[in-house]
Amino acid sequence: MLEHYLTAFSTIFLPQNLLALCLGGLWGLMAGALPGISTSMGVVLLTPFTYSMSPLTAFTILVSAYCGGITGGSITSILFGIPGEPSSVPTVIEGHSLAKQGRAAYALWVFLLCSIGGGLFSVFVMMAATPLIANFALQFGPPEYFGLTMLGLSVVSGLSGGSVLKGLISCLFGIFLATIGTDGITGVERFTFGTTILLGGISFITAMVGLLAVSEILIEAEEPFQQYKGSVDYKGMRGEMPRVSEFKRHWLILTKSPIIGTVIGALPGAGATIAAFLAYGEAARSSKNPEKFGHGAVDGLMAAECANNASTGGSMTILLSLGIPGSNTTAMLIAAFMIHGLQPGPLLLGQRPDIVYGIFVAMLMANLFLLGLTIIGIRLFLQLNRLPYSVFSVAIMILCVVGAFGLSNNMDDIYLMFLFGLIGYYMRKYSFPIAPAVLGLVLGNLAELSLRRTLLLSLGDPLILISRPISAILLAASIFSILYPLFKRPKALKSV
Amino acid sequence: MKRVRILFLCVGLIGLWIVGSWNIASAEYPERAIEIIVPFGVGGGSDTAARAVAEGLKPLLKVPLVITNMPGGAATKGMLHVAQQPADGYTILAVTTSHLIDAVQPKTRAHILRDFDPIMRIQWDTTTVFISAESKFETLKDLLEYGKKNPRLLKFGGTSPGGWAEIQTVAFFKKLGVEVTFVPFAAGAETKAAILGGHIHGACEELAETLPLVKAGKLRAVAVIMEKRHPALPDVPCTAELGVDYTHGLMRAWAVRKGTPPDRIKYLHDVIKKALDAPVYKKFVQDNHLYARPGYLSPEDTRRYWEDEVRFFTGVLKELGYVK
């Protein structure tokens, strides 16, 4: 094994591979940062250029673009408040709040260090325990997925800020949105009113961009020509370097979150989004000052970013060991494997160890490379903070429209996005938290489908949910997570 | 005098403009980018197939070729979009068997037989019936015995509820006298994870998607749904051998909106047919084991094949009680 790593390291330092790391990372960062191009689209567009490269160089550039895309998405989230992927919603909520308080550079530092740390952690886990994690992930059938989604939804009280009731209403609204479209079990249309706009359901991106980004522009537009809040007290990268003590203080979150990310990232169909929300919710639950969540809580940002990036390693784990893609982007990587005459799966490690270990090392190096690339790139992005909001908001709106259109090249999504912008505007006006709605939308569909799949498997017997150990543990954990604040609150009241 | 001159000049210019634009109007097709609408997401089977053909096609065309993914509504959203574009041969729809199933009871105003003209059928894939390698069943016969004794207890997964995977699975087992429970998943990856984890018994999926795991000894193929054995799985019996008259497979074709000038369809047909001989595409066929049955059908044969399939699916869906 060691000799494989040595060979892999010596090949990665060949000039063409270093160039591939650099170019792939840059391309990924760009694709991730522009809302119109998703990470998977970035990898797709890059793939034809790799036909003529040697396999290892090709995978170096693709894997580097994959990692870059995930990192780049968070830059847009923090600076502009536009989530590029569902998994960056917690980052938008906490990171963008920080940016609005003029602490964009600080938020970017935290995000950068945490996401690179989470990414590196998952790469090490992937190197050490690929078969172990893959086998654990296989234990997850429909009942376990249901337990997982329930655990995810149970964090809603942590996301609600002031009023738990409003949080619940918002979450149920999100779950309702998730029922729109073609039903995943019978293929029947629901709530489409005979139109084609809603036939494919409401895509996460459209709803998220509308609810979070467009609504914010509408709110800000109420006070015309105001200076962008971010440019007040604007500080550069150097002045905002987080201190080591801050990371020390949150050591528990910084160990929990990457583990959550790696394990859940390995589950096909769940992946980065649930990982980010679970870690974020867990941080909110265990935080000493939960009232800060939603208004720029650093620990929330840390948790979400660690988990989000750690999911890349988890998802590569199951791809390399079983040939099953854990996410859209890794599905695209399979196509790239096949172009080079390779078949990802259990046999690959034995047949082409040079490729597998090469990919491990490439991911490791890509994460380190991105650290440097992003620090240089962020300086440029930060200059945007000096723009007056009247200009800045127009640019954001354009990015939103492009992002919504780019999803399926359809005007429908733009109309829906503006509709959600209005809904989000009124939600903000009446102080309904938006995060629970997004959580409901993202998890509602998976929760419903996995429950119905479970009942199909058991021929209608719900006992299957508690007769299987993992599912029982997950459901118990979610009940605990819902009840916990009830027991915690009286203490807090006493101290007041 | 001056005015007359200006008048002449104007008339001359207008004349030139008319002649010029007349020339442009009769300029050779294609003169601008051709767009291929893939009604599925990036990275899926239909998407990679379309991209492989496009790679072979690009060097043969003087104009750019653009692939646009328009997923949604079980592939009907993209179909509707193409049906609303002008019938000028600049928008191509990547058709799959899903559209033929949709034609039985259309979800949108678009109808594949009524609104489209096929350019050609490109691929005709093979379905394998597979189970986990750790399954207690060894052969298709074991599965059937169990299934006949325990109706609905045999659980098979797959994507596209009410679409290709479900109809193929349910209709195939129905033909063998077994009632299976179909458990829909969102993606092929999830189906396979559920089989490997022992949560469902098996699935019926296209061969190339399962072959790696079959070769690795994680999955066991018990039959290929075809009239002969598949060269990639020479030890696995085909349905014809097992005495089953069921050989349907997933089809992929390209089509344009009905009313497109025949010379443009012919141009597209000829150039795409040439692209199918390009090394890039040939390699794709090899990698995806699409060589077992001839994929190509001429436009007329494709239409006839489509009509037969729609008739077949109408019967199946009625028999299964999915439509009245």
Interface residues (C-beta under 8 A of the other chain):
Chain A: S40 M41 V44 P48 Y51 A137 L138 Q139 F140 G141 P142 G181 T182 D183 G184 I185 T186 G187 V188 E189 T196 L199 G200 G201 L267 P268 G269 I318 L322 G323 I324 P325 G326 N328 T329 A331 M332 I334 A335 M338 I339 G341 Q343 P344 G345 P346 L347 S408 N409 N410 L449 R453 L456 L457 L459
Chain B: G41 V42 G43 G44 T48 R51 E55 T68 N69 M70 P71 G72 G73 A74 T76 K77 L80 H81 K107 T108 R152 L153 K155 S160 P161 G162 G163 E166 T181 V183 P184 F185 A186 A187 A189 E190 K192 A193 A194 L196 G197 G198 H199 I200 P212 L213 K215 A216 G217 K218 V280 K283 D287 N288
